[in-house]
Structure formats: structure tokens, C-alpha cells
Amino acid sequence: MTELAGSALVASVPAAADTRAALEAFWARAELGKLKARFAVSREMEVLPRLPIDALRSITLQYRYFTQAFVTDLAKPQISP
């Protein structure tokens, strides 16, 4: 590797402060995404009390198979940054 290529490689590695800022920005965006998803689900759940019984059966049947298929994912503890 030439000295010029080595210098370019070193220059491309972010400084510790840049890395920390990038990680903080990532986790902030992840948290925002979780909040948006939570509110979207909340709005969708508002309709449940007004649904006909057949629609509720369909939803609970789908939920039953979902929880069976993804039981290991649902059982994982949530770790906050």
C-alpha cells in the first residue's frame, strides 16, 4: 500500500466523536420509528370494539398463528440502548 493510499484509508475512518454522534443519531431514529409504529397500531386497534364478530375471529386466528410461528422472537427480552 502506498503512503497516499494509507493516508486516505486513515482519513476515511471516523473519529470517536463522529462515531458516537452517528450511534446516537441511529438510536434516536430507531426510537422515533418505534413510536410511530406504536401510534399506528394504536389507531388501528381503535376499530376493534366496532368490528363484527366474524372480523374479530379472523384477526384472532391470524394472531394465533403469528404467535405460534414467531414465539421465539416474541420471547426475546427488549434491550434498550
RAVENWO-V586848 format. One record per run of one state. SS is the DSSP state (2 for helix, 1 for strand, 0 for the rest). FROM is the first residue (numbers start at 1). LEN is the number of residues. If there is no record, write none. Layout:
BEGIN
SS;FROM;LEN  SS;FROM;LEN
END
This chain:
BEGIN
0;1;2  2;3;10  0;13;3  2;16;30  0;46;2  2;48;3  0;51;2  2;53;17  0;70;1  2;71;5  0;76;6
END
